[in-house]
Amino acid sequence: MSFAARFLWRYLATAALLGGLAAAMVGVALSGTGPVPQGPPEGYSVASGRVSLEWNKGTRKVPITLEVSVDDPTFSKPVVQKKVGGGSHLMAEILPGRTYYWRLVQGTDAGPTASFNVPSNYVDF
């Protein structure tokens, strides 16, 4: 392959990569970013007390729905499903020996799923 052909090939490959990246950046700029769980982090274990779920609200101006499910990462029967306006929700009633999954939904877009485990020897004071 000649130098000119290699140069053209690299130029076209780089242009295609940058074009895809630019399209993704334009999509985020136009639609904004959605909410992202911040705490408790993946695998969080509660020792006692309540659990505060916290998130970054993102930049989209669409209502956020919090979904919490017990032992069910598919959210087929959420124990919490409510519109939230702030950046946190206090889980006051948690069950020992269970895994809680939670996510934030904006419109039809579900954000990443986070989880935390409650030890089986957990006692609510």
Secondary structure, 3 states (H helix, E strand, C coil): CCHHHHHHHHHHHHHHHHHHHHHHHHHHHHHCCCCEEEECCCCEECCCCCEEEEEECCCCCCCEEEEEEECCCCCCCCCEEEEECCCEEEECCCCCCCEEEEEEEECCEECCCEEEECCCCCCCC
